[in-house]
């Protein structure tokens, strides 16, 4: 499946500033970093479950926000860019 993951980690407190790089690092293990707090890419159901479980251990559910958009495959996604076009999968052979 193809997913787009977006997060907003509250950095108003010191603890949030520590959580932010941990969430980013964890997302990079599974997906391509597209833009500041946006990740996307192909992922298996098992890996998505693992990523969700690991992120849930890091975030504060009362302060942070994660959204995962799921598509059966990238062909079902219509993507439009304004400005510089960036395809996170363009360097994959």
C-alpha positions as CSV (number, residue, x, y, z in Angstrom):
1,X,0.0,0.0,0.0
2,X,1.0,3.6,-0.4
3,X,0.8,6.0,2.6
4,X,1.2,9.7,3.3
5,X,2.0,10.4,7.0
6,X,1.8,13.9,8.4
7,X,2.6,14.9,11.9
8,X,2.4,17.9,14.2
9,X,4.4,17.5,17.3
10,X,3.9,20.2,20.0
11,X,7.2,21.9,20.7
12,X,5.9,24.4,23.2
13,X,7.5,22.4,26.1
14,X,11.0,20.9,26.4
15,X,9.6,17.4,26.2
16,X,8.0,18.1,22.8
17,X,11.3,19.4,21.4
18,X,12.8,16.0,22.4
19,X,9.9,14.0,20.8
20,X,10.1,15.8,17.4
21,X,13.5,14.4,16.2
22,X,12.5,11.0,17.5
23,X,9.3,10.9,15.5
24,X,11.2,12.1,12.4
25,X,13.9,9.5,12.8
26,X,11.3,6.7,13.2
27,X,9.4,7.8,10.1
28,X,12.6,7.9,8.1
29,X,13.1,4.2,8.9
30,X,9.9,3.3,7.0
31,X,9.1,6.1,4.6
32,X,10.6,8.8,2.4
33,X,10.9,12.3,3.9
34,X,9.0,14.6,1.5
35,X,8.7,17.8,3.3
36,X,9.3,19.0,6.9
37,X,6.6,16.9,8.7
38,X,5.4,14.9,5.7
39,X,6.5,11.3,4.8
40,X,5.3,9.1,2.0
41,X,6.0,5.8,0.3
42,X,5.1,2.1,-0.2
43,X,4.8,0.1,3.0
44,X,3.5,-3.3,4.0
45,X,0.6,-3.7,6.4
46,X,3.0,-5.2,8.9
47,X,5.5,-2.4,8.7
48,X,2.8,0.2,9.0
49,X,1.5,-1.5,12.1
50,X,5.1,-1.5,13.5
51,X,5.6,2.2,12.6
52,X,2.3,3.1,14.3
53,X,3.2,1.1,17.4
54,X,6.6,2.8,17.7
55,X,5.3,6.3,17.1
56,X,2.6,5.8,19.7
57,X,5.3,5.0,22.2
58,X,7.0,8.4,21.4
59,X,4.2,10.9,21.1
60,X,2.1,12.5,23.7
61,X,-1.5,11.7,22.6
62,X,-2.8,14.8,24.3
63,X,-0.5,17.2,22.5
64,X,0.7,15.7,19.3
65,X,-1.1,14.8,16.0
66,X,-0.4,12.1,13.4
67,X,-2.4,11.5,10.2
68,X,-1.9,8.6,7.9
69,X,-3.5,8.6,4.5
70,X,-3.7,5.1,3.0
71,X,-4.1,4.2,-0.7
72,X,-4.1,0.7,-2.2
73,X,-1.2,1.8,-4.5
74,X,0.4,4.9,-5.8
75,X,-1.5,4.6,-9.1
76,X,-4.7,5.6,-7.2
77,X,-3.0,8.9,-6.0
78,X,-3.4,12.0,-8.0
79,X,-0.7,14.4,-7.0
80,X,-0.3,18.0,-7.9
81,X,2.6,20.2,-7.0
82,X,2.9,24.0,-7.1
83,X,6.5,25.2,-7.3
84,X,9.4,22.8,-7.3
85,X,8.3,19.2,-8.0
86,X,9.7,16.6,-5.6
87,X,9.1,12.9,-6.0
88,X,10.6,11.0,-3.1
89,X,10.8,7.9,-5.1
90,X,12.7,9.4,-8.1
91,X,16.1,8.1,-6.9
92,X,15.0,4.5,-6.5
93,X,16.1,2.1,-9.2
